Structures are given as C-alpha cells and as structure tokens.
Amino acid sequence: TMNDYQIKRFSEKLVSSMFSTVTGKKILILGFAFKKDTCDVRETPSALVMKELLKEGSDLYVYDPQVKREDMLKEIERIGDNGDDTAPENNNKLFSAESLEKGVKTTTNIYDVCEKAHALVILTPWDEFKNLDFQMIYASMAKPAFIFDGHNILDHDLLRGIGYDVHAIGKGAD
C-alpha cells in the first residue's frame, strides 16, 4: 500500500500532469477499499487522494465493487481535517457530510460515467480493472485522456497505444 508521502506525491503528480489544474475536471476514481477483495476502508489511501482532489475543486466519481457509498463518505469526512495546514474552517465546510454528499458521486457502472471524464485513477488493484474495455472508455473520455495507475496493474504500453497519457506510481510518463 502507499504511505502518506507517496499519497501526497501521487496527488500532486496527478494535478501537475493535468496542466496544473483539476478544477471542474471530471475524475473517475477506481477503487476505494484499503486493498483488493475487501470492503475495509479504514486508513485507505483513496480517501487522502480524494481529499486532495476535492480541495482542488475536481468533479469526483467513484467506483468500488464492494465499498458502500456511506462508508466512503464517512472515511473522507473522518480524515477531512487531519494533518492539514489549510484554514480549518474552510476545511470543515469542504469535508462536511453535506458537501461530500454533493461533491462525491458514486457509480455501480464504470462505463456509465466515463463520458467526458478527464482521468481514470486506479487506487485499489481490483482484478476487474485489468479487464476493462479501455478502447471504449477512451472513445468517450475528454482528450487528452489520462490514466493514473496507483498500483502498476495495467499494461501501460497497450494503453499508450490506444492514446492515453499514462502515469504510474514511481514511474514517469513516457
């Protein structure tokens, strides 16, 4: 799993790769659970990455095959104002139950929410993510279409061949 430093680096890389802004950009988060094959969300790196993206004003959609929406929102709210140097009063508003309810959309079908998405971000290495129809997803995404593979589980050469701008933990884009 990712440590806090890697999570922060990953979040920063995500923003800087997308022309230094994700404000108003539609980002699809794939996986919220702490690890694959579980619905455990305690201390999941996904919550921290999503928190950074919410602070930057992105439009978040989340898919996880096992985690319930309410558990996701509770975990983001729980870590909301931890270890943060921004003014707590803004933070509390941003990560209140009400604003999370509006700011985080969940889906049970990845293909339904790919339309005009700017990026796919893999945060839990669920096996099913390896078998997605990336050609079809690419066709419906905004361009340039980004993939951030937080666990290096995808075939990056294949994805680049389709046309994606691919970034991975510990690897530069090429």
Backbone as ProteinMPNN parsed JSONL, in Angstrom:
{"seq_chain_A": "TMNDYQIKRFSEKLVSSMFSTVTGKKILILGFAFKKDTCDVRETPSALVMKELLKEGSDLYVYDPQVKREDMLKEIERIGDNGDDTAPENNNKLFSAESLEKGVKTTTNIYDVCEKAHALVILTPWDEFKNLDFQMIYASMAKPAFIFDGHNILDHDLLRGIGYDVHAIGKGAD", "coords_chain_A": {"N_chain_A": [[0.84, -1.2, 0.0], [0.281, 2.372, -0.314], [2.335, 4.821, 1.259], [1.983, 7.796, 3.366], [3.582, 9.846, 2.285], [3.983, 8.993, -0.358], [1.352, 9.062, -1.204], [0.764, 11.783, -1.109], [2.627, 12.725, -2.989], [1.7, 11.358, -5.251], [-0.844, 12.504, -5.529], [-0.119, 15.163, -6.025], [1.298, 14.861, -8.401], [-0.682, 14.0, -10.05], [-2.28, 16.298, -10.29], [-0.39, 18.144, -11.359], [0.298, 16.912, -13.756], [-2.006, 17.155, -15.197], [-2.045, 19.665, -16.483], [-1.677, 21.398, -14.36], [-4.09, 21.988, -13.117], [-7.107, 20.765, -11.738], [-9.53, 21.71, -11.4], [-12.96, 21.617, -11.684], [-12.686, 19.494, -13.405], [-13.597, 16.276, -14.561], [-13.097, 13.426, -12.776], [-12.5, 10.023, -12.544], [-12.484, 7.803, -10.005], [-11.121, 4.719, -9.435], [-11.724, 2.266, -7.321], [-11.838, 2.168, -3.839], [-11.473, 0.823, -1.477], [-9.247, -0.299, 1.165], [-7.529, -2.367, 0.399], [-7.459, -4.825, -2.288], [-10.283, -7.056, -2.731], [-11.7, -6.644, -0.357], [-13.938, -4.871, 1.86], [-13.029, -3.043, 3.527], [-12.34, 0.171, 4.672], [-10.777, 1.635, 6.362], [-8.228, 3.941, 6.98], [-7.635, 4.046, 4.259], [-5.683, 4.792, 1.389], [-7.039, 5.963, -0.694], [-8.946, 7.753, 0.31], [-7.405, 9.924, 1.135], [-6.221, 10.776, -1.274], [-8.529, 11.488, -2.675], [-9.428, 13.509, -1.037], [-7.478, 15.497, -1.472], [-7.998, 16.014, -4.179], [-10.614, 16.958, -4.057], [-10.195, 19.292, -2.628], [-8.93, 20.713, -4.589], [-10.983, 21.203, -6.249], [-12.084, 19.329, -8.062], [-14.321, 17.249, -10.02], [-15.628, 14.559, -8.743], [-16.042, 11.081, -9.342], [-16.748, 7.876, -8.145], [-15.903, 4.441, -8.178], [-16.276, 1.361, -6.658], [-16.207, -2.082, -6.241], [-17.051, -3.263, -3.834], [-17.308, -1.47, -1.681], [-19.538, 0.453, 0.258], [-21.333, 3.455, -0.484], [-21.908, 5.197, 1.716], [-19.947, 4.452, 3.548], [-17.621, 5.24, 2.264], [-17.944, 8.063, 2.197], [-18.036, 8.63, 4.924], [-15.439, 7.922, 5.737], [-13.844, 9.744, 4.287], [-14.758, 12.087, 5.41], [-13.968, 11.634, 8.029], [-11.15, 11.726, 7.924], [-10.985, 14.23, 7.063], [-10.109, 16.832, 8.264], [-7.637, 16.242, 9.234], [-4.164, 16.63, 9.877], [-3.668, 18.965, 8.31], [-2.802, 21.976, 6.655], [-4.392, 23.991, 5.779], [-6.862, 26.542, 6.373], [-8.824, 25.581, 9.073], [-11.563, 26.15, 9.225], [-12.476, 26.425, 6.57], [-11.889, 23.944, 5.628], [-13.512, 22.251, 7.179], [-16.007, 22.862, 6.19], [-15.696, 22.021, 3.549], [-15.336, 19.303, 3.834], [-17.602, 18.455, 5.092], [-20.463, 16.42, 5.873], [-22.599, 17.156, 4.228], [-21.44, 18.591, 2.047], [-19.789, 16.636, 0.997], [-21.636, 14.779, 0.235], [-22.73, 16.033, -1.969], [-20.427, 16.535, -3.487], [-19.08, 14.152, -4.077], [-19.625, 11.649, -6.279], [-21.04, 8.444, -6.691], [-20.812, 5.344, -8.477], [-22.204, 2.402, -9.994], [-21.518, 1.405, -12.315], [-18.855, 1.574, -14.346], [-18.596, 2.273, -17.063], [-20.775, 3.911, -17.508], [-20.101, 6.404, -16.498], [-17.874, 7.383, -17.782], [-18.049, 9.127, -19.855], [-16.821, 12.077, -21.161], [-14.962, 12.207, -19.108], [-11.905, 13.297, -17.601], [-9.833, 11.933, -16.461], [-8.806, 8.648, -15.356], [-8.324, 7.108, -12.302], [-6.563, 4.748, -10.686], [-6.899, 3.334, -7.629], [-7.226, 1.169, -5.966], [-6.167, -2.125, -6.362], [-8.133, -3.823, -7.82], [-8.905, -6.856, -9.49], [-10.719, -6.809, -11.623], [-10.315, -4.387, -12.89], [-8.27, -4.72, -14.674], [-9.422, -5.85, -16.828], [-11.054, -4.083, -18.158], [-12.746, -2.436, -20.892], [-10.72, -0.621, -22.392], [-10.409, 0.704, -24.776], [-13.004, 1.412, -25.553], [-13.678, 3.039, -23.386], [-11.791, 5.092, -23.675], [-12.679, 6.273, -26.049], [-14.924, 7.692, -25.223], [-13.997, 9.54, -23.411], [-12.802, 12.849, -22.344], [-10.252, 14.618, -24.173], [-6.787, 15.523, -23.767], [-6.714, 12.118, -22.607], [-6.261, 10.883, -19.435], [-4.581, 8.356, -17.512], [-3.996, 7.307, -14.282], [-2.157, 5.093, -12.695], [-2.2, 3.724, -9.782], [-1.163, 1.391, -8.773], [0.34, 0.043, -10.611], [-0.9, -1.977, -12.247], [-1.834, -2.217, -14.784], [-1.469, -2.681, -18.385], [0.694, -0.665, -19.597], [1.905, 0.016, -22.056], [0.083, -0.913, -23.924], [-2.077, 0.77, -23.276], [-0.998, 3.285, -23.898], [-0.747, 2.918, -26.594], [-3.412, 2.982, -27.357], [-3.917, 5.626, -26.898], [-3.895, 6.945, -24.499], [-2.619, 9.13, -21.91], [-0.379, 8.041, -19.795], [0.331, 7.546, -16.357], [2.228, 6.393, -13.57], [2.678, 5.078, -10.227], [5.804, 5.848, -8.952], [6.905, 5.773, -11.47], [7.818, 7.649, -14.324], [5.932, 9.5, -16.816], [5.952, 8.392, -20.171]], "CA_chain_A": [[0.0, 0.0, 0.0], [1.021, 3.626, -0.396], [2.472, 5.566, 2.516], [1.469, 9.17, 3.27], [4.426, 10.631, 1.393], [3.658, 8.563, -1.724], [-0.007, 9.523, -1.496], [0.862, 13.216, -1.395], [3.341, 12.841, -4.266], [0.792, 10.866, -6.293], [-1.887, 13.525, -5.7], [0.499, 16.337, -6.652], [1.645, 14.483, -9.775], [-1.959, 13.953, -10.751], [-2.668, 17.674, -10.604], [0.581, 18.798, -12.242], [0.229, 16.265, -15.078], [-3.207, 17.624, -15.893], [-1.885, 21.096, -16.746], [-1.674, 22.094, -13.068], [-5.396, 22.252, -12.514], [-8.169, 19.759, -11.899], [-10.77, 22.399, -11.05], [-14.054, 21.355, -12.613], [-12.419, 18.348, -14.278], [-14.259, 15.039, -14.138], [-12.101, 12.395, -12.486], [-13.118, 8.769, -12.129], [-11.653, 7.053, -9.059], [-11.422, 3.289, -9.481], [-11.293, 1.589, -6.101], [-11.759, 2.961, -2.613], [-11.102, -0.047, -0.354], [-7.854, -0.276, 1.624], [-6.834, -3.28, -0.517], [-8.473, -5.526, -3.078], [-11.03, -8.162, -2.124], [-12.206, -6.306, 0.975], [-14.723, -3.626, 1.869], [-12.427, -2.263, 4.607], [-11.906, 1.491, 4.197], [-10.001, 2.363, 7.38], [-6.892, 4.4, 6.555], [-7.391, 3.803, 2.837], [-5.039, 5.907, 0.688], [-8.013, 6.589, -1.602], [-9.601, 8.886, 0.977], [-6.465, 11.057, 1.123], [-6.107, 11.26, -2.651], [-9.786, 12.16, -2.994], [-9.455, 14.747, -0.26], [-6.656, 16.473, -2.211], [-8.692, 16.371, -5.423], [-11.773, 17.781, -3.688], [-9.664, 20.623, -2.283], [-8.581, 21.368, -5.859], [-12.218, 21.511, -6.971], [-12.431, 18.421, -9.156], [-15.638, 16.632, -10.049], [-15.241, 13.166, -8.495], [-16.926, 9.917, -9.454], [-16.021, 6.752, -7.549], [-16.426, 3.09, -8.34], [-15.621, 0.273, -5.932], [-17.162, -3.195, -6.294], [-17.531, -3.743, -2.537], [-17.485, -0.453, -0.64], [-20.792, 1.207, 0.21], [-21.17, 4.907, -0.584], [-21.885, 5.859, 3.031], [-18.652, 4.171, 4.179], [-16.642, 6.119, 1.6], [-18.122, 9.447, 2.638], [-17.654, 8.703, 6.346], [-13.979, 7.869, 5.86], [-13.293, 11.024, 3.814], [-15.118, 13.071, 6.435], [-13.169, 11.339, 9.221], [-9.778, 12.231, 7.75], [-11.129, 15.562, 6.477], [-9.282, 17.954, 8.712], [-6.397, 15.76, 9.867], [-2.855, 16.95, 9.326], [-3.848, 19.854, 7.186], [-2.373, 23.327, 7.002], [-5.348, 24.998, 5.325], [-7.697, 27.034, 7.476], [-9.766, 24.521, 9.437], [-12.981, 26.469, 8.984], [-12.788, 26.095, 5.167], [-11.775, 22.502, 5.536], [-14.679, 21.596, 7.765], [-17.109, 23.023, 5.233], [-15.4, 21.219, 2.367], [-15.45, 17.876, 4.131], [-18.8, 18.172, 5.881], [-21.288, 15.373, 5.266], [-23.433, 17.727, 3.163], [-20.704, 18.905, 0.824], [-19.318, 15.376, 0.419], [-22.819, 14.175, -0.393], [-22.837, 16.656, -3.289], [-19.163, 16.572, -4.224], [-18.59, 12.827, -4.452], [-20.675, 10.826, -6.887], [-20.621, 7.051, -6.792], [-21.457, 4.65, -9.585], [-22.072, 0.945, -9.986], [-21.11, 1.037, -13.667], [-17.762, 2.437, -14.789], [-18.833, 2.766, -18.426], [-21.801, 4.961, -17.468], [-19.589, 7.715, -16.073], [-16.636, 7.731, -18.497], [-18.355, 10.207, -20.798], [-16.177, 13.371, -20.897], [-14.042, 12.181, -17.956], [-10.547, 13.716, -17.953], [-8.837, 10.987, -15.95], [-9.126, 7.465, -14.556], [-7.302, 6.984, -11.266], [-6.704, 3.44, -10.038], [-6.4, 3.446, -6.257], [-7.266, -0.167, -5.356], [-5.861, -3.001, -7.501], [-9.13, -4.86, -8.101], [-8.592, -7.588, -10.726], [-11.622, -6.465, -12.73], [-9.851, -3.194, -13.597], [-7.367, -5.138, -15.756], [-10.214, -6.356, -17.955], [-11.965, -3.066, -18.689], [-12.609, -2.142, -22.313], [-10.079, 0.694, -22.372], [-10.64, 1.327, -26.085], [-14.333, 2.01, -25.487], [-13.615, 4.113, -22.391], [-11.024, 6.179, -24.283], [-13.507, 6.934, -27.065], [-15.911, 8.597, -24.62], [-13.356, 10.486, -22.49], [-12.245, 14.114, -22.832], [-8.857, 14.427, -24.573], [-6.087, 14.255, -23.583], [-7.288, 11.221, -21.599], [-5.211, 10.465, -18.508], [-4.752, 7.239, -16.571], [-3.021, 7.284, -13.193], [-2.212, 3.723, -12.193], [-1.59, 3.761, -8.456], [-0.621, 0.088, -8.365], [1.035, -0.588, -11.745], [-1.543, -3.253, -12.585], [-2.298, -2.209, -16.17], [-0.489, -2.768, -19.458], [0.862, 0.743, -19.962], [2.203, 0.146, -23.489], [-1.206, -1.086, -24.593], [-2.867, 1.985, -23.036], [-0.402, 4.371, -24.691], [-1.1, 2.6, -27.983], [-4.793, 3.44, -27.552], [-3.874, 7.086, -26.927], [-3.897, 7.507, -23.142], [-1.444, 9.695, -21.256], [-0.327, 7.122, -18.648], [1.251, 7.845, -15.255], [2.165, 5.338, -12.564], [3.45, 5.304, -9.004], [7.227, 5.535, -9.063], [7.374, 5.774, -12.86], [7.433, 8.867, -15.032], [5.176, 9.251, -18.049], [6.86, 8.479, -21.317]], "C_chain_A": [[0.877, 1.252, 0.0], [1.163, 4.252, 0.987], [2.048, 7.022, 2.281], [2.256, 10.028, 2.283], [4.101, 10.288, -0.068], [2.283, 9.072, -2.154], [0.022, 10.993, -1.895], [1.535, 13.444, -2.754], [2.429, 12.46, -5.433], [-0.279, 11.915, -6.596], [-1.333, 14.751, -6.418], [0.808, 16.073, -8.12], [0.389, 14.475, -10.646], [-2.354, 15.349, -11.221], [-1.696, 18.295, -11.606], [0.542, 18.194, -13.648], [-0.943, 16.779, -15.891], [-3.189, 19.145, -16.025], [-2.095, 21.937, -15.493], [-3.037, 22.522, -12.556], [-6.348, 21.089, -12.764], [-9.521, 20.384, -11.562], [-11.83, 22.15, -12.114], [-13.821, 20.183, -13.548], [-13.032, 17.084, -13.685], [-13.211, 13.94, -13.987], [-12.804, 11.167, -11.935], [-12.131, 7.987, -11.272], [-12.071, 5.59, -9.113], [-10.839, 2.621, -8.241], [-11.183, 2.533, -4.928], [-11.25, 2.128, -1.439], [-9.604, 0.034, -0.065], [-6.987, -1.203, 0.769], [-7.891, -4.067, -1.274], [-9.118, -6.656, -2.279], [-11.45, -7.898, -0.681], [-13.1, -5.072, 0.854], [-14.202, -2.709, 2.978], [-11.904, -0.929, 4.068], [-11.034, 2.236, 5.207], [-8.602, 2.676, 6.862], [-6.616, 4.122, 5.077], [-6.731, 5.019, 2.186], [-6.019, 6.659, -0.222], [-8.654, 7.821, -0.987], [-8.704, 10.124, 0.931], [-6.316, 11.642, -0.278], [-7.369, 12.036, -3.024], [-9.913, 13.483, -2.267], [-8.662, 15.846, -0.984], [-7.385, 16.946, -3.472], [-9.922, 17.235, -5.156], [-11.332, 19.198, -3.34], [-9.357, 21.422, -3.544], [-9.81, 21.616, -6.735], [-12.579, 20.579, -8.114], [-13.793, 17.771, -8.935], [-15.418, 15.118, -9.93], [-16.373, 12.162, -8.649], [-16.126, 8.729, -8.936], [-16.723, 5.434, -7.838], [-15.607, 2.151, -7.467], [-16.636, -0.866, -5.858], [-17.727, -3.613, -4.938], [-17.855, -2.678, -1.507], [-18.797, 0.309, -0.832], [-20.497, 2.708, 0.226], [-21.033, 5.563, 0.789], [-20.55, 5.623, 3.748], [-17.55, 5.028, 3.568], [-16.723, 7.523, 2.18], [-17.711, 9.616, 4.091], [-16.142, 8.743, 6.514], [-13.34, 9.171, 5.375], [-13.568, 12.107, 4.85], [-14.232, 12.889, 7.668], [-11.752, 11.901, 9.084], [-9.785, 13.684, 7.293], [-10.17, 16.609, 6.954], [-8.018, 17.497, 9.423], [-5.168, 16.25, 9.122], [-2.916, 17.9, 8.152], [-3.483, 21.274, 7.567], [-3.327, 24.389, 6.459], [-6.224, 25.399, 6.501], [-8.776, 26.009, 7.813], [-11.218, 24.858, 9.13], [-13.385, 26.179, 7.528], [-12.86, 24.591, 5.004], [-13.015, 21.793, 6.032], [-15.882, 21.701, 6.847], [-16.931, 22.075, 4.052], [-15.648, 19.737, 2.623], [-16.616, 17.554, 5.051], [-19.606, 17.116, 5.14], [-22.074, 15.927, 4.079], [-22.627, 17.986, 1.891], [-20.125, 17.644, 0.185], [-20.453, 14.687, -0.333], [-22.988, 14.718, -1.815], [-21.582, 16.445, -4.138], [-18.639, 15.236, -4.697], [-19.753, 12.02, -5.015], [-20.163, 9.391, -6.972], [-21.39, 6.4, -7.93], [-21.289, 3.15, -9.419], [-21.653, 0.467, -11.376], [-20.084, 2.035, -14.198], [-18.073, 3.072, -16.144], [-19.846, 3.905, -18.463], [-21.226, 6.341, -17.183], [-18.298, 8.138, -16.775], [-16.814, 8.906, -19.443], [-17.717, 11.519, -20.335], [-15.301, 13.392, -19.636], [-12.651, 12.586, -18.445], [-9.51, 12.688, -17.517], [-9.492, 9.799, -15.258], [-7.987, 7.32, -13.558], [-7.519, 5.664, -10.534], [-6.062, 3.485, -8.661], [-6.503, 2.145, -5.466], [-7.082, -1.154, -6.504], [-6.852, -4.149, -7.708], [-8.81, -5.522, -9.442], [-9.455, -7.143, -11.902], [-11.146, -5.238, -13.516], [-8.927, -3.553, -14.765], [-8.152, -5.509, -17.011], [-11.213, -5.351, -18.515], [-11.725, -2.887, -20.191], [-12.049, -0.718, -22.444], [-10.235, 1.447, -23.696], [-11.974, 2.083, -26.055], [-14.344, 3.203, -24.521], [-12.916, 5.338, -22.997], [-11.882, 6.986, -25.257], [-14.463, 7.952, -26.448], [-15.297, 9.666, -23.709], [-12.994, 11.809, -23.171], [-10.786, 13.843, -23.216], [-8.043, 15.66, -24.179], [-6.694, 13.44, -22.439], [-6.155, 10.663, -20.738], [-5.589, 9.192, -17.759], [-3.626, 7.344, -15.555], [-3.164, 5.929, -12.522], [-1.453, 3.658, -10.873], [-0.969, 2.45, -8.009], [0.101, -0.645, -9.487], [0.433, -1.933, -12.133], [-1.945, -3.339, -14.059], [-1.14, -2.342, -17.152], [-0.323, -1.368, -20.058], [1.154, 0.945, -21.447], [0.925, 0.032, -24.311], [-2.034, 0.2, -24.483], [-2.33, 3.163, -23.844], [-0.72, 4.179, -26.169], [-2.511, 3.066, -28.319], [-4.828, 4.967, -27.635], [-3.858, 7.75, -25.56], [-2.556, 8.144, -22.79], [-1.357, 8.946, -19.92], [0.722, 7.543, -17.623], [1.108, 6.749, -14.212], [2.975, 5.725, -11.344], [4.898, 4.922, -9.278], [7.749, 5.452, -10.487], [6.965, 7.095, -13.486], [6.529, 8.51, -16.2], [6.197, 9.221, -19.169], [6.086, 8.52, -22.613]], "O_chain_A": [[2.074, 1.184, 0.283], [0.23, 4.221, 1.789], [1.788, 7.428, 1.148], [1.684, 10.83, 1.544], [3.962, 11.179, -0.906], [2.077, 9.46, -3.304], [-0.6, 11.401, -2.876], [1.073, 14.25, -3.561], [2.39, 13.139, -6.459], [-0.588, 12.186, -7.756], [-1.981, 15.311, -7.303], [0.609, 16.936, -8.974], [0.405, 14.883, -11.807], [-2.712, 15.558, -12.381], [-2.121, 18.903, -12.589], [0.738, 18.912, -14.629], [-0.886, 16.833, -17.12], [-4.171, 19.823, -15.723], [-2.623, 23.046, -15.558], [-3.121, 23.345, -11.644], [-6.386, 20.512, -13.851], [-10.529, 19.686, -11.452], [-11.623, 22.437, -13.293], [-14.664, 19.897, -14.399], [-12.991, 16.857, -12.476], [-12.53, 13.574, -14.946], [-13.594, 11.25, -10.994], [-11.079, 7.562, -11.747], [-13.231, 5.258, -8.867], [-9.627, 2.435, -8.127], [-10.521, 3.567, -5.005], [-10.658, 2.672, -0.506], [-8.805, 0.387, -0.932], [-5.846, -0.868, 0.449], [-9.077, -3.995, -0.951], [-8.567, -7.138, -1.289], [-11.545, -8.826, 0.122], [-13.026, -4.329, -0.125], [-14.847, -1.721, 3.329], [-11.119, -0.904, 3.121], [-10.597, 3.354, 4.934], [-7.89, 1.799, 6.374], [-5.456, 3.976, 4.691], [-7.167, 6.149, 2.403], [-5.843, 7.849, -0.485], [-8.881, 8.817, -1.673], [-9.184, 11.237, 0.714], [-6.288, 12.861, -0.447], [-7.29, 13.111, -3.618], [-10.437, 14.456, -2.808], [-9.123, 16.983, -1.092], [-7.386, 18.136, -3.787], [-10.235, 18.136, -5.934], [-11.99, 20.175, -3.699], [-9.503, 22.644, -3.571], [-9.698, 22.172, -7.828], [-13.293, 20.973, -9.035], [-14.331, 17.751, -7.828], [-15.061, 14.468, -10.912], [-17.487, 12.358, -8.164], [-14.946, 8.592, -9.257], [-17.946, 5.321, -7.758], [-14.378, 2.15, -7.534], [-17.783, -0.657, -5.464], [-18.777, -4.253, -4.887], [-18.595, -2.94, -0.558], [-19.12, 0.75, -1.935], [-19.546, 3.166, 0.86], [-20.145, 6.389, 1.0], [-20.076, 6.496, 4.475], [-16.651, 5.487, 4.272], [-15.718, 8.1, 2.597], [-17.108, 10.625, 4.455], [-15.622, 9.503, 7.33], [-12.388, 9.652, 5.991], [-12.709, 12.943, 5.13], [-13.798, 13.866, 8.279], [-11.221, 12.485, 10.028], [-8.729, 14.301, 7.15], [-9.476, 17.225, 6.145], [-7.392, 18.28, 10.138], [-5.14, 16.28, 7.892], [-2.288, 17.667, 7.119], [-3.807, 21.734, 8.662], [-3.091, 25.58, 6.663], [-6.315, 24.682, 7.498], [-9.554, 25.614, 6.944], [-12.014, 23.973, 8.815], [-14.507, 25.739, 7.276], [-13.748, 24.045, 4.348], [-13.511, 20.86, 5.4], [-16.675, 20.767, 6.73], [-17.874, 21.418, 3.612], [-16.11, 19.011, 1.743], [-16.629, 16.515, 5.711], [-19.453, 16.938, 3.932], [-22.205, 15.264, 3.05], [-23.067, 17.648, 0.792], [-19.981, 17.584, -1.036], [-20.251, 14.095, -1.393], [-23.338, 13.984, -2.738], [-21.663, 16.207, -5.343], [-17.833, 15.183, -5.626], [-20.733, 11.746, -4.322], [-18.996, 9.156, -7.286], [-22.476, 6.845, -8.3], [-20.345, 2.687, -8.779], [-21.456, -0.729, -11.593], [-20.407, 3.192, -14.465], [-17.84, 4.264, -16.347], [-19.787, 4.764, -19.343], [-21.81, 7.347, -17.589], [-17.693, 9.144, -16.403], [-15.853, 9.594, -19.788], [-18.028, 12.017, -19.253], [-14.938, 14.464, -19.149], [-12.263, 12.259, -19.567], [-8.443, 12.577, -18.121], [-10.565, 9.91, -14.664], [-6.817, 7.402, -13.93], [-8.525, 5.479, -9.849], [-4.85, 3.651, -8.531], [-5.913, 2.037, -4.39], [-7.765, -1.041, -7.522], [-6.454, -5.313, -7.765], [-8.483, -4.84, -10.414], [-8.988, -7.101, -13.04], [-11.525, -5.061, -14.674], [-8.809, -2.793, -15.726], [-7.615, -5.486, -18.119], [-12.117, -5.724, -19.263], [-10.633, -3.155, -20.69], [-12.796, 0.251, -22.584], [-10.196, 2.677, -23.727], [-12.06, 3.237, -26.475], [-14.943, 4.24, -24.805], [-13.384, 6.468, -22.854], [-11.822, 8.215, -25.288], [-14.781, 8.962, -27.075], [-15.99, 10.589, -23.283], [-12.892, 11.887, -24.395], [-10.153, 12.948, -22.656], [-8.574, 16.768, -24.252], [-7.131, 13.997, -21.432], [-5.215, 10.051, -21.246], [-6.752, 8.974, -17.418], [-2.454, 7.454, -15.916], [-4.166, 5.651, -11.864], [-0.227, 3.551, -10.848], [-0.314, 2.401, -6.968], [0.441, -1.819, -9.343], [1.155, -2.912, -12.325], [-2.349, -4.401, -14.533], [0.02, -2.142, -16.793], [-1.101, -0.948, -20.914], [0.707, 1.928, -22.038], [0.713, 0.781, -25.265], [-2.616, 0.66, -25.466], [-3.099, 3.943, -24.406], [-0.936, 5.144, -26.902], [-2.774, 3.496, -29.442], [-5.655, 5.538, -28.346], [-3.812, 8.977, -25.465], [-1.507, 7.753, -23.302], [-2.161, 9.185, -19.02], [1.859, 7.856, -17.977], [0.012, 6.233, -13.987], [3.849, 6.59, -11.413], [5.188, 3.83, -9.767], [8.909, 5.1, -10.7], [5.88, 7.605, -13.207], [6.382, 7.335, -16.533], [7.195, 9.94, -19.125], [6.683, 8.594, -23.687]]}, "name": "protein", "num_of_chains": 1, "seq": "TMNDYQIKRFSEKLVSSMFSTVTGKKILILGFAFKKDTCDVRETPSALVMKELLKEGSDLYVYDPQVKREDMLKEIERIGDNGDDTAPENNNKLFSAESLEKGVKTTTNIYDVCEKAHALVILTPWDEFKNLDFQMIYASMAKPAFIFDGHNILDHDLLRGIGYDVHAIGKGAD"}
